[in-house]
Amino acid sequence: MEGTDPVNKKLAAALSGGAVLVGALSGCSSGGGDKGPDPKLVAWAKKVCDAVPPQDAKIRSANASIASIATDSNLPPKSAQKTYAQAFQDLADGYKALADALGHAGAPPGIDDGVKRQQDAARNLAGLSSSYVDLKKKVDGLDTKDQGKFAKGLKDVAAAQAEDVGKQSNSGTQALKRLEQGDVKAAMAEQPSCKVRAASGSAGATPKGTAG
């Protein structure tokens, strides 16, 4: 598929940073006092953290799929389209599930400004999910019968949509960092599911570090 290799690399690089968002939901270290966080807050953290591992796995797998075709200049357009479309769908589903988990958990109890922090994080995750839905729609609409047209269409996707995803990812990361502060971070640090995510952070395919 001559002419698409540099575009694949650009698209993969622009999108792969999105998975660092999940890292912001990990309890990297305990920030609580000697008596530990409120039990109600710990129960809230469990609801959130238990939703992370399966979505983290889905998001990492999708990013790995994108990265796998970034250097394959011989991949037929239809195969590339199928890989991108499935990866974008999985990313959309993964971030929507995380947004839903935060929404269902509600505001962290006993936390100042907890409602706003929780709603901001959920809204940003939902926004990122929507951006990946848009990406999938654009990729689904590309002309795979003509390599030149496909390469041009993919370039347009990389230039426009990937930039939007990058901005959404950065906003989401900051929102999750604001959510995970103080006692919230301490409560998450007690959850095995968040501990597993924090410990595996360096094993992912993303080029950036996780929060915490």
Disulfide bonds with the S-S distance in Angstrom:
Cys49-Cys194 2.03
